[in-house]
Amino acid sequence: MPLDGLAGDTVGKKSTRRLPTGGAMPRRITVVEALELSCPPSVVLPAVWDLKNVERCEVKADAVVVHPRTSQEGSYDVRGHFAGVPWRGRFEYQLHSAGFHSRDADVPRAEATVEGGFVVTPLGADECTVIHYEQYVLTPWVAPLAILVKAYLHRSMRRELRDLRRLVLCPASKTSRSVEQIRAAT
């Protein structure tokens, strides 16, 4: 999720602006984590499609307000902390048959500096893999910290997947326990 200075020029699709190349510090970072679950995608996908669960699972999000435009797309506002630093952001989302994708709102797709989402793939009749990905374009002054940002993201995304697993496999946790209670039990 964005933090002033964390995001920069472009991410994802082609853009007329270019990121520095050659000897310049790489600014685009992509982090991917995956989790295998002993249940079919049909059990996991409702939890992934419920964008309010970003608030329940996303380490960097404290509060989420979802604004659906249709049954498949909309936006959501997030307030939270990135490595302890407060931030706010607005994201456009699109639900698809295997999960969802979101990116910075209010900018052309080619200029998004934060993107991410989930893809749920079957592993057989009763198993699936949940793939969680995030991609950022760092501002030049944050780029030297890319290795630390990536380490933080890997750690937080593994925790997010564990929280998602609890939401999916422990239905009582959806309503009767807070995320803090779930994490304390880990």
RAZI-V98613 format. One record per residue. N is the residue number from 1. RES is the residue in three letters. PHI is phi in radians with two decimals (none if undefined). OMEGA is omega in whole degrees, -180 to 180 (none if undefined). NEAR is the number of other C-alpha atoms within 10 Angstrom. Layout:
BEGIN
n=N res=RES phi=PHI omega=OMEGA near=NEAR
n=N res=RES phi=PHI omega=OMEGA near=NEAR
END
This chain:
BEGIN
n=1 res=MET phi=none omega=-171 near=28
n=2 res=PRO phi=-1.35 omega=174 near=25
n=3 res=LEU phi=-2.52 omega=-180 near=17
n=4 res=ASP phi=-0.87 omega=-179 near=13
n=5 res=GLY phi=1.67 omega=-180 near=13
n=6 res=LEU phi=-1.31 omega=-178 near=22
n=7 res=ALA phi=-1.59 omega=-176 near=24
n=8 res=GLY phi=-2.39 omega=-168 near=23
n=9 res=ASP phi=-1.51 omega=-172 near=20
n=10 res=THR phi=-2.44 omega=175 near=24
n=11 res=VAL phi=-2.67 omega=171 near=26
n=12 res=GLY phi=1.41 omega=-174 near=17
n=13 res=LYS phi=-1.17 omega=-180 near=10
n=14 res=LYS phi=-1.14 omega=-180 near=11
n=15 res=SER phi=-2.41 omega=177 near=15
n=16 res=THR phi=-1.33 omega=176 near=7
n=17 res=ARG phi=-1.50 omega=-179 near=10
n=18 res=ARG phi=-2.11 omega=174 near=9
n=19 res=LEU phi=-1.40 omega=178 near=15
n=20 res=PRO phi=-1.04 omega=178 near=12
n=21 res=THR phi=-2.21 omega=178 near=9
n=22 res=GLY phi=1.25 omega=-176 near=6
n=23 res=GLY phi=-1.38 omega=-178 near=6
n=24 res=ALA phi=-1.23 omega=178 near=10
n=25 res=MET phi=-1.12 omega=178 near=17
n=26 res=PRO phi=-1.10 omega=-177 near=16
n=27 res=ARG phi=-1.89 omega=-180 near=25
n=28 res=ARG phi=-1.57 omega=175 near=22
n=29 res=ILE phi=-2.18 omega=178 near=17
n=30 res=THR phi=-2.25 omega=180 near=16
n=31 res=VAL phi=-2.20 omega=-180 near=16
n=32 res=VAL phi=-2.28 omega=174 near=16
n=33 res=GLU phi=-2.28 omega=-179 near=18
n=34 res=ALA phi=-2.41 omega=-179 near=16
n=35 res=LEU phi=-2.49 omega=175 near=15
n=36 res=GLU phi=-1.63 omega=180 near=16
n=37 res=LEU phi=-2.15 omega=179 near=20
n=38 res=SER phi=-1.57 omega=175 near=15
n=39 res=CYS phi=-2.78 omega=-179 near=18
n=40 res=PRO phi=-1.29 omega=178 near=18
n=41 res=PRO phi=-0.93 omega=-178 near=23
n=42 res=SER phi=-1.08 omega=177 near=13
n=43 res=VAL phi=-1.49 omega=-176 near=16
n=44 res=VAL phi=-1.45 omega=-173 near=23
n=45 res=LEU phi=-0.99 omega=178 near=21
n=46 res=PRO phi=-1.03 omega=178 near=13
n=47 res=ALA phi=-1.22 omega=179 near=18
n=48 res=VAL phi=-1.25 omega=-179 near=23
n=49 res=TRP phi=-1.26 omega=179 near=20
n=50 res=ASP phi=-1.41 omega=-175 near=13
n=51 res=LEU phi=-1.08 omega=176 near=21
n=52 res=LYS phi=-1.11 omega=177 near=15
n=53 res=ASN phi=-1.19 omega=173 near=17
n=54 res=VAL phi=-0.98 omega=178 near=23
n=55 res=GLU phi=-1.10 omega=-177 near=18
n=56 res=ARG phi=-1.44 omega=-174 near=21
n=57 res=CYS phi=-2.00 omega=-174 near=22
n=58 res=GLU phi=-1.27 omega=-178 near=21
n=59 res=VAL phi=-1.02 omega=-175 near=22
n=60 res=LYS phi=-1.48 omega=-177 near=24
n=61 res=ALA phi=-1.98 omega=175 near=21
n=62 res=ASP phi=-1.70 omega=-179 near=17
n=63 res=ALA phi=-2.54 omega=-179 near=15
n=64 res=VAL phi=-2.34 omega=174 near=21
n=65 res=VAL phi=-2.11 omega=-176 near=15
n=66 res=VAL phi=-1.69 omega=180 near=18
n=67 res=HIS phi=-2.16 omega=-180 near=15
n=68 res=PRO phi=-1.22 omega=173 near=15
n=69 res=ARG phi=-1.69 omega=176 near=10
n=70 res=THR phi=-2.41 omega=178 near=8
n=71 res=SER phi=-1.25 omega=-176 near=8
n=72 res=GLN phi=-2.01 omega=-178 near=13
n=73 res=GLU phi=-2.66 omega=179 near=16
n=74 res=GLY phi=3.01 omega=178 near=18
n=75 res=SER phi=-2.45 omega=174 near=21
n=76 res=TYR phi=-2.55 omega=177 near=20
n=77 res=ASP phi=-1.75 omega=-179 near=16
n=78 res=VAL phi=-2.23 omega=170 near=22
n=79 res=ARG phi=-2.15 omega=-178 near=18
n=80 res=GLY phi=-2.98 omega=-179 near=22
n=81 res=HIS phi=-2.39 omega=175 near=17
n=82 res=PHE phi=-1.94 omega=-177 near=20
n=83 res=ALA phi=0.92 omega=178 near=13
n=84 res=GLY phi=1.54 omega=-178 near=8
n=85 res=VAL phi=-1.64 omega=-180 near=10
n=86 res=PRO phi=-1.10 omega=177 near=15
n=87 res=TRP phi=-2.70 omega=174 near=17
n=88 res=ARG phi=-2.39 omega=178 near=18
n=89 res=GLY phi=-2.73 omega=175 near=18
n=90 res=ARG phi=-2.22 omega=-176 near=20
n=91 res=PHE phi=-2.29 omega=171 near=24
n=92 res=GLU phi=-1.57 omega=177 near=21
n=93 res=TYR phi=-2.29 omega=173 near=25
n=94 res=GLN phi=-2.35 omega=174 near=18
n=95 res=LEU phi=-1.45 omega=175 near=19
n=96 res=HIS phi=-2.40 omega=-172 near=14
n=97 res=SER phi=-1.07 omega=-178 near=10
n=98 res=ALA phi=-1.95 omega=180 near=18
n=99 res=GLY phi=2.72 omega=176 near=23
n=100 res=PHE phi=-2.73 omega=176 near=22
n=101 res=HIS phi=-2.30 omega=175 near=21
n=102 res=SER phi=-2.38 omega=-180 near=22
n=103 res=ARG phi=-2.69 omega=175 near=27
n=104 res=ASP phi=-0.83 omega=174 near=24
n=105 res=ALA phi=-1.61 omega=172 near=20
n=106 res=ASP phi=1.14 omega=172 near=12
n=107 res=VAL phi=-2.40 omega=175 near=12
n=108 res=PRO phi=-1.02 omega=-178 near=12
n=109 res=ARG phi=-0.86 omega=-178 near=18
n=110 res=ALA phi=-1.18 omega=-179 near=15
n=111 res=GLU phi=-1.85 omega=177 near=22
n=112 res=ALA phi=-1.10 omega=180 near=25
n=113 res=THR phi=-1.89 omega=177 near=25
n=114 res=VAL phi=-2.41 omega=176 near=29
n=115 res=GLU phi=-2.48 omega=177 near=23
n=116 res=GLY phi=-3.13 omega=178 near=20
n=117 res=GLY phi=2.90 omega=-178 near=19
n=118 res=PHE phi=-2.34 omega=173 near=24
n=119 res=VAL phi=-2.28 omega=179 near=19
n=120 res=VAL phi=-1.91 omega=-178 near=24
n=121 res=THR phi=-2.13 omega=180 near=18
n=122 res=PRO phi=-1.28 omega=175 near=17
n=123 res=LEU phi=-2.01 omega=-176 near=15
n=124 res=GLY phi=2.65 omega=-176 near=11
n=125 res=ALA phi=-1.16 omega=-173 near=10
n=126 res=ASP phi=-2.23 omega=179 near=13
n=127 res=GLU phi=-2.49 omega=176 near=15
n=128 res=CYS phi=-2.70 omega=173 near=21
n=129 res=THR phi=-2.00 omega=175 near=19
n=130 res=VAL phi=-1.83 omega=179 near=24
n=131 res=ILE phi=-1.85 omega=179 near=17
n=132 res=HIS phi=-2.02 omega=-179 near=22
n=133 res=TYR phi=-2.29 omega=175 near=19
n=134 res=GLU phi=-2.44 omega=179 near=22
n=135 res=GLN phi=-2.38 omega=-177 near=23
n=136 res=TYR phi=-2.29 omega=168 near=28
n=137 res=VAL phi=-1.97 omega=-176 near=28
n=138 res=LEU phi=-1.45 omega=173 near=29
n=139 res=THR phi=-1.22 omega=-177 near=17
n=140 res=PRO phi=-0.97 omega=-177 near=18
n=141 res=TRP phi=-1.31 omega=177 near=12
n=142 res=VAL phi=-1.65 omega=-176 near=17
n=143 res=ALA phi=-0.89 omega=178 near=22
n=144 res=PRO phi=-1.10 omega=179 near=14
n=145 res=LEU phi=-1.67 omega=-174 near=14
n=146 res=ALA phi=-0.94 omega=-178 near=19
n=147 res=ILE phi=-1.12 omega=177 near=11
n=148 res=LEU phi=-1.25 omega=178 near=12
n=149 res=VAL phi=-1.09 omega=180 near=20
n=150 res=LYS phi=-1.10 omega=179 near=17
n=151 res=ALA phi=-1.07 omega=178 near=12
n=152 res=TYR phi=-1.07 omega=-179 near=13
n=153 res=LEU phi=-1.13 omega=178 near=24
n=154 res=HIS phi=-1.02 omega=-179 near=18
n=155 res=ARG phi=-1.11 omega=-178 near=13
n=156 res=SER phi=-1.19 omega=-179 near=19
n=157 res=MET phi=-1.23 omega=175 near=23
n=158 res=ARG phi=-1.10 omega=178 near=17
n=159 res=ARG phi=-1.13 omega=179 near=17
n=160 res=GLU phi=-1.08 omega=178 near=20
n=161 res=LEU phi=-1.17 omega=175 near=21
n=162 res=ARG phi=-1.09 omega=178 near=17
n=163 res=ASP phi=-1.13 omega=177 near=22
n=164 res=LEU phi=-1.09 omega=178 near=22
n=165 res=ARG phi=-1.01 omega=179 near=19
n=166 res=ARG phi=-1.14 omega=177 near=18
n=167 res=LEU phi=-1.07 omega=-176 near=22
n=168 res=VAL phi=-1.36 omega=-172 near=20
n=169 res=LEU phi=-1.58 omega=-180 near=16
n=170 res=CYS phi=-2.17 omega=-174 near=10
n=171 res=PRO phi=-0.91 omega=180 near=10
n=172 res=ALA phi=-1.08 omega=-178 near=11
n=173 res=SER phi=-1.19 omega=-180 near=16
n=174 res=LYS phi=-1.13 omega=-174 near=16
n=175 res=THR phi=-2.18 omega=-172 near=8
n=176 res=SER phi=-1.75 omega=-180 near=8
n=177 res=ARG phi=-2.27 omega=177 near=10
n=178 res=SER phi=-1.43 omega=177 near=12
n=179 res=VAL phi=-1.05 omega=179 near=18
n=180 res=GLU phi=-1.07 omega=178 near=9
n=181 res=GLN phi=-1.15 omega=179 near=11
n=182 res=ILE phi=-1.11 omega=-179 near=15
n=183 res=ARG phi=-1.13 omega=180 near=12
n=184 res=ALA phi=-1.13 omega=180 near=8
n=185 res=ALA phi=-1.35 omega=-177 near=7
n=186 res=THR phi=-1.32 omega=none near=8
END
